[in-house]
C-alpha cells in the first residue's frame, strides 16, 4: 500500500500539466457549483447470440457533479436496475 501511495505521489509531482474530460458529458461545473441528472437504460427483448435466449434490462441512475475547483469536479452515480435473461 505504501509503494502505491509513493508511486502516485511521485507521478503527481512530476506532472506539470494534465488534462481530463468530465465523466458525464461535456459540461463541467464551475467552482462551488453542482448539477444533477437522471439516466435511464432500457433494453427490450434482445436476442442473444449462440442460443443464449433473450435479455430484458431496465436501469435507472441518478448523477451528481460538484465543482471543487474550476479544474476538478467530483462525479457520483448511483442507481437501481433489473436484468432478466
Buried (B, 14 or more C-beta within 10 A) or exposed (E): EEEEEEEEEEEEEEEEEEEEEEEBEEEBBEEEEEBEEEEEEEEEEEEEEEEEEEBEBBBBBEBBBBBEEEEEBEEEEEEEEEEEE
